[in-house]
């Protein structure tokens, strides 16, 4: 399947999830994150969920990572420049919902891409090689390209299935190092 076909198919799969199913998926993914990764004292970037898109609820990951002493940043996207920066996030009082429905920080200290230990990445689907399909704007590909080689890129996936291959992967598409699903953790070489 092409990226656009994958995108359309997985948007529909997400739409079919009930609120309870989404909460169960989110809980399971959160549990898997902390069963695999030691985030104490690390610098991490994590997206916050776009509710209308039924993204994985990552607030519990944020809360737990903060309680372990991690420094947590969340993305703030600039749709005019198609760039994304990561802003330290310590309190929900810092949040506002953008015109695109994205929870973003109103203001705060920016952490440069090269300083992150982990970046938790949203996705619609992923293949067995670590190629992801997102919403198609390329924000994460541009951001991940700036990260240090020691940084681990981890996709959070609603579904346990990985595609065999996504057609149309381009040179600027950045592969992930791992993907966490409700029941599995996949690593990509």
C-alpha positions in Angstrom: 0.0 0.0 0.0 1.1 3.6 -0.6 1.5 6.0 2.2 -1.8 7.7 1.3 -3.7 4.4 1.2 -2.2 3.4 4.6 -3.1 6.8 6.0 -6.7 6.6 4.9 -7.1 3.0 6.1 -5.6 3.6 9.5 -7.6 6.8 10.1 -10.7 4.7 9.5 -9.5 2.0 11.9 -9.0 4.6 14.6 -12.4 6.1 14.0 -13.9 2.7 14.7 -12.4 2.6 18.2 -14.8 3.2 21.1 -13.7 5.5 23.9 -13.2 2.5 26.2 -11.0 0.7 23.6 -8.9 3.9 23.2 -8.4 4.1 26.9 -7.4 0.5 27.2 -4.9 0.9 24.3 -3.5 4.0 26.0 -3.1 2.3 29.3 -1.4 -0.7 27.7 1.0 1.4 25.7 1.9 3.5 28.8 2.6 0.3 30.7 4.8 -1.0 27.9 6.8 2.2 27.7 7.8 2.0 31.4 8.5 -1.8 31.2 11.1 -1.1 28.5 12.6 2.3 29.0 14.3 3.8 32.1 13.4 7.5 31.7 14.8 8.7 35.1 16.8 11.9 34.6 16.4 11.7 30.8 15.3 14.3 28.3 12.3 13.1 26.5 9.9 14.5 23.9 6.4 13.3 23.9 3.4 14.3 21.8 0.1 15.1 23.6 -3.0 13.6 22.0 -5.2 15.2 19.4 -8.5 14.0 20.8 -10.5 14.3 17.6 -7.9 12.1 15.9 -8.2 9.5 18.7 -4.5 9.6 19.4 -3.0 7.5 22.2 -3.5 9.4 25.5 0.1 10.1 26.5 -0.7 12.3 29.6 0.0 9.3 31.9 3.4 8.8 30.3 4.1 12.5 30.8 3.0 12.4 34.5 5.0 9.3 35.3 8.2 10.5 33.5 8.0 13.7 35.4 7.7 11.8 38.7 10.9 9.9 37.8 12.8 13.2 37.3 12.7 13.2 33.5 12.8 16.5 31.7 9.8 16.4 29.4 9.1 18.6 26.4 6.1 18.6 24.0 6.0 19.8 20.4 4.8 23.2 19.3 4.3 23.3 15.5 4.6 26.3 13.3 2.4 25.6 10.3 3.8 28.6 8.4 7.3 27.3 8.4 6.5 23.6 8.8 8.9 23.5 11.7 8.4 22.1 15.2 10.2 23.0 18.4 10.1 21.2 21.7 9.0 23.1 24.8 9.6 22.0 28.4 6.2 20.9 29.8 5.6 20.8 33.6 2.0 21.8 34.1 -1.3 21.4 32.2 -1.8 25.2 33.0 0.8 25.8 30.2 -1.4 24.2 27.6 -3.6 25.7 24.9 -5.4 23.9 22.0 -4.2 25.1 18.7 -6.5 25.8 15.8 -5.7 22.3 14.5 -6.8 20.7 17.8 -3.2 20.1 19.0 -2.5 20.6 22.7 0.6 22.8 22.8 2.5 24.9 25.3 1.6 28.6 25.4 5.3 29.4 26.2 8.3 27.9 27.9 11.9 27.0 27.5 12.9 25.3 24.3 15.1 22.2 24.3 17.2 21.8 21.1 16.7 18.6 19.2 20.3 17.3 19.7 19.8 17.1 23.5 17.0 14.5 23.6 17.5 10.9 24.8 14.1 9.7 23.6 11.5 11.0 21.2 8.1 9.4 21.4 6.5 9.8 18.0 2.8 9.6 16.9 2.0 7.5 13.9 -0.9 6.0 12.0 0.9 2.9 10.9 4.4 1.4 10.7 6.1 -1.3 8.7 8.5 -4.0 9.8 11.5 -1.9 8.8 10.5 1.0 11.1 9.0 3.3 8.4 6.1 5.2 9.8 3.1 7.0 8.3 1.9 10.1 10.0 -0.4 12.8 8.9 1.8 13.8 5.9 3.2 17.2 6.9 6.7 16.0 7.7 7.1 17.8 11.0 8.6 14.8 12.8 10.9 13.8 9.9 12.4 17.3 9.9 12.7 17.3 13.7 14.2 13.8 14.0 16.8 14.7 11.4 18.2 17.3 13.8 18.4 14.8 16.8 21.6 13.2 18.0 22.5 9.7 16.8 22.3 8.5 20.4 18.6 9.6 20.6 16.1 6.7 20.4 13.0 7.3 18.3 10.0 5.3 19.6 6.6 5.2 17.8 3.5 4.6 19.8 1.0 2.5 17.9 -2.7 1.7 18.6 -2.5 -1.6 16.7 -0.3 -4.6 17.1 0.0 -5.3 13.4 3.0 -4.0 11.5 2.8 -3.7 7.7 5.1 -5.8 5.6 6.1 -2.7 3.6 4.9 0.8 2.9 5.3 1.9 -0.7 6.6 5.4 -1.5 9.0 5.8 1.4 11.4 8.7 0.5 14.9 9.7 1.4 13.7 12.3 3.9 11.4 9.8 5.8 13.2 9.0 9.0 13.0 5.4 10.3 12.1 4.8 14.0 14.3 2.7 16.3 11.4 1.0 18.0 7.6 0.8 18.1 5.4 0.2 21.2 2.0 -1.4 20.7 -0.5 -2.5 23.4 1.0 -6.0 23.4 4.5 -5.7 21.9 7.7 -3.8 21.6 9.4 -4.0 18.2 13.0 -2.9 17.6 14.3 -2.0 14.2 17.9 -2.5 13.1 
